[in-house]
């Protein structure tokens, strides 16, 4: 196991989660401005989180690593 591979896996996870948090903050600001119903935002966030997890598992399977 090389250090480079470990770092890239950690980078992928941190980038995905930071993008998710940034999108959540942007959605929060948009809701305060436009007063969108909060139910819609929870649906969008759920879809984004599940897509993020699915993409993470898919990328690990492509490289032939164990998922957990």
C-alpha positions in Angstrom: 0.0 0.0 0.0 1.7 3.2 -1.1 1.2 6.5 0.6 0.1 8.1 -2.7 -2.9 5.7 -3.0 -3.9 6.3 0.6 -3.8 10.1 0.1 -5.9 10.0 -3.1 -8.6 8.0 -1.4 -8.6 10.4 1.6 -8.7 13.4 -0.8 -11.6 11.9 -2.7 -13.7 11.5 0.4 -12.8 15.0 1.8 -13.5 16.7 -1.5 -16.9 15.0 -1.8 -18.0 15.9 1.7 -16.7 19.5 1.5 -18.6 19.9 -1.8 -21.7 18.5 -0.1 -21.4 20.9 2.9 -20.8 23.9 0.5 -23.9 23.0 -1.5 -25.9 22.7 1.8 -24.8 26.2 2.8 -25.7 27.6 -0.6 -29.1 25.9 -0.4 -29.6 27.4 3.1 -28.9 30.9 1.8 -31.2 30.4 -1.2 -34.0 29.3 1.1 -33.7 32.4 3.3 -33.8 34.6 0.2 -36.5 32.9 -1.9 -38.3 31.2 1.0 -38.4 27.8 -0.7 -40.1 25.0 1.3 -37.7 23.1 3.4 -39.1 19.7 2.4 -37.7 20.1 -1.1 -34.3 20.9 0.3 -34.2 17.7 2.4 -35.1 15.7 -0.7 -32.3 17.3 -2.7 -29.8 16.8 0.1 -30.8 13.1 0.5 -30.3 12.5 -3.2 -26.9 14.2 -3.2 -25.7 12.3 -0.2 -26.8 8.9 -1.7 -25.2 9.8 -5.0 -22.0 10.7 -3.2 -21.9 7.4 -1.3 -22.8 5.4 -4.5 -20.0 7.1 -6.5 -17.5 6.5 -3.6 -18.3 2.7 -3.6 -18.3 2.5 -7.4 -14.8 4.2 -7.6 -13.4 1.7 -5.0 -14.9 -1.3 -6.8 -13.3 -0.1 -10.1 -9.9 -0.1 -8.4 -10.6 -3.5 -6.9 -10.4 -2.4 -3.3 -12.5 -3.6 -0.4 -15.5 -1.4 0.2 -15.2 -1.1 4.0 
